C-alpha cells in the first residue's frame, strides 16, 4: 500500500506565503473593481444602432475595418434584411452627431451610402437576468456547499466554495485592471471557470479524503502534500490540454473570442492554483483531521480500511 | 477479474452510439438558403402559377434556382448561397407584387428518412448565423389613456365620497381630465382635494362654454415619462419571459428609442410561428355573460373566435385580466379534451371569488384580445396608398357555466386543439402586456460575429482539438487512442442531444463545449493515471485496469455531479446566454461520464479483457513495465 514517500513534494511548505498572496490578490481585486469598475460591453450597456443603405452591396469586412480604423472600439456589423442594408451597433451613447460622424467615416472609405435611421438601443441583458443570474450563482454555490458537506465533510464544503469566489474575484479584478471589455461571452467564460475550478478542487479533495482513510501516519500537512503530489500528473495533463485548446482559441480564434479566451486562460491558471493553495490550504487552516473522515468503526471491522467504494452497479459491470 | 463486459452491456453502448450517430447526422447537411413566399392575407394561398412566375423572374435575373416547392399555403424556393438569397428576395417581391410576402428563410436539407424520425440539425445562434429581427412598437397613447382612466375613476369616487357635485370626469385630449362644477365653492373644494391627492397633475381653473366653473387636470410631463417608462419596461419583461418560454434558444430582446422593442430570434424557420408566440400581443379578460334584461349600455356583444357568426352579450365590467394570472398549464379533461388550468394571484383570486359568488349557474366568458397591424388600401391625399392600420380584435374563447364559486384556481375548457391550449397557457404564463404592442418591422439579419470571425473560431477549435488528441496519443499510447475515440463519441453524442432538444449553439454554448472537452479529457486522464499508479505499485495489468476505473470513478462522480448541480441551477435560474451555456454543460457532463466510464472501458475490455496481459500500452516508465 501507498506510503509517504520521499518523492512527495512539499506543496504546503509555502502555504503561509500562498495565503498572503491569495488574500492580497482578492483584496487588491476588490479595490481595483471598486475604483475602476468593469468595462461593460455593448450587451450590458446598450448604445446606438444605425442602419445604412448602400448603393452597392458592401463587404462587411471592409465596413468593420473602416470603423475599426476610425477608432470605434466596440461595434457589431451585420446585414439587415437585404445585402445592401447594413446595421451597425455601437457602444457609444446615442447622439445625433455620432450617426452623422459614422456616415462620414464610411463615406470617406469610398462607398455610396445613406443613413436610414439612428436610434438608441437599451441593453440586451435585462435587470431581471442580472438578478436571476446572481441569485442562481449564489444558490449554486450554496448547493455545492451542502453536497460536498454531505458527501465529504462540512470543512471540505467550505474549502470547495471559497476557492470559486476567489477565482471569480481575481478574474474580474484582472479584467477591471486592464479595462478589458466584459461582455456576455466573458460572463460565459467566467461560468466555465467556476465549473473547471470546482472540478479541480473536488478531485484534489477526493484524494485527500482517500489518503486520510488509507494512510495511517503523517500529519495533515503531509497527507495533503502527498495527495497533491499524487494528483499532480493528472492536474498538469488536464490543465495542459485545456490550455492548449484555449491558447489555440486565443491565437487563431479571431478578435471576437479574444476576451472570452483570455478570461478562460486566466481562469484555468487561477483555478488550478486555487485548488491547491486556496482549497487544500483552507483544509489545513480549518483543521481537518483524520477523525473528521473516518467512519465510526463498526464492530469487528476495526482496523480495516475505510475506503470509498464505487456503487454496486458499477462493480457488476 | 477478466475485465469483460457482458454482451448486453456492449449492446447497450453500441445502441446508444448508433442512435447518437443518427441524430447527430443531420448536422452534416447544411441548411439551404431559401426564400419563402406567403400570402399577404391569410385568405391568399400561394399556387403553382405564382411559384412558376417567381422562378421565371429569378431565372431572368440570372439567379440559379436549386429547387422550388409548394407546401400550401406557402412556397419555398431554394438557392445556392446567402448572396443569391439576398438578391433573390427583391426580385421575387417585384415579380409577385404586394399580394405576397417574400421572406428569407433557411430550409433543412436533412434527408426525408432522418426527418421522419424527428432528427434535425441543431440551431445556430444569432452570433453565428443571424436570425429574424422584429421591431415592436408600444402603443404609448393607449398606455396613457388606460392609466388616466384609472385616475379619473378614482377621482370621481373620491369626489362622490366628499359629496362634491361634478359633471364630466372623462379623459380628454392632451392627457387631461375635465371636471365641471355647479359653483365656485365646489370647484375650490375639489381643487384642494385633487391638489393634495394627485400631485401628478397640473391644475388649471377655467370656465366652460356655458360659463360654469371648470377644472382641467393635465398630467405632468414627468408623470407621462414615468408611465411610458413603466409600460415599456413591463412589456420588455413580458416579451423576455415569452421568448424564454420558447425554450433554449438565445434571443436578443432590447429597448430601442423611446417606445420600441427589438426582438431577434436565432435559427427560426417559420417567422409566422415566431410572430404568433411573441406576438401575440394578446391579453385575456374574464367577464360574465349579461342577463337578458340588462340595458344595452352596460353590455357588449362579441363574436366567438372559432365561429364569427356566433356571438354573445357580455357585461361591460371586467372581472380580472390576464395580468392577474400566476400560472397556467395545459392539461386534458375527463373526456380527453384540451383545457388550460389557471392559477390566479392573490388579488385575482379574491376578485374572481367575489364576482362568481353571486353568479352561479350564469356563464362566464374568456375574452381574447389581440392587437395587430393590417395593411389596407386607403385614399390618402386623393391617392390610393397602402396604410398600416392598427386593429384590436376581441373574441370569445370559451363561454362556460359557473358551477360553483371560483377561487384562485380554475380551468378554461372548450379549446379547439392541444396546440391552442399550449399557446394560450404559454401566453398566460408569460405575463401580459402593460400596453398594446404592434409589429412595425420584420427583417432577416446576418450573423453578428461576422463570417471571418466564425471561420477563425472554427479553425481555432479544430487546431485546439487536434493538439489535445495528439498529446493524448503521444502520452498515453494505445490508451490515448481509446481516450480520443471516447472524446469523439462524446462530441457526437453532445451534438446529437443538442439537436434532439433543438438547443441553440452560440458562443457561450461553445464555452460550455470547451469545458466539456476539458472534463471529458480529465475523466480519462484520471482513470489512466490511476491505472499507472496501480501498475507502479506492482499490481498486475488486469487488476490495475479494474482498480483504475473503479477508484477514479469516485472522483469523477463527485466532480461531475457537483458541476452538474451548478449547471442545472444555472439552467433553471438563468436566461439567454447563461441558459445556453448551462444546457451544453449539462448535456456535456452526462455524455462525458457515459463515454469515459463506459465507452472507454468497453474498448479497453475488448482489447485487453478476458486474456492474460503482460504489458499495457499506456506510456511512461512503469515499475513492472
Interface residues (C-beta under 8 A of the other chain):
Chain A: X1 X2 X46 X49 X57 X60 X61 X64 X76 X77 X78 X79 X80 X81 X82 X83 X85 X87 X119 X120 X121 X122 X123 X124 X125 X126 X128 X129 X132 X133 X135 X136 X137 X139 X140 X143 X144 X147 X148 X151 X152 X160 X184 X185 X187 X188 X189 X191 X192 X194 X195 X196 X198 X199 X202 X203 X206 X207 X210 X230 X231 X233 X234 X237 X238 X240 X241 X242 X244 X245 X246 X247 X248 X249 X250 X251 X252 X253 X254 X255 X256 X257 X260 X264 X308 X309 X310 X314 X315 X317
Chain B: X5 X9 X83 X86 X87 X89 X90 X104 X127 X130 X133 X236 X237 X240 X252 X253 X254 X255 X256 X257 X260 X262 X443 X444 X445 X446 X447 X448 X449 X450 X451 X452 X453 X455 X456 X457 X459 X460 X461 X463 X464 X465 X467 X468 X471 X472 X475 X507 X508 X511 X512 X514 X515 X517 X518 X519 X521 X522 X525 X526 X529 X533 X537 X550 X551 X553 X554 X555 X557 X558 X559 X560 X561 X562 X563 X565 X566 X567 X569 X570 X572 X573 X574 X575 X576 X577 X578 X580 X581 X582 X585 X597 X598 X601
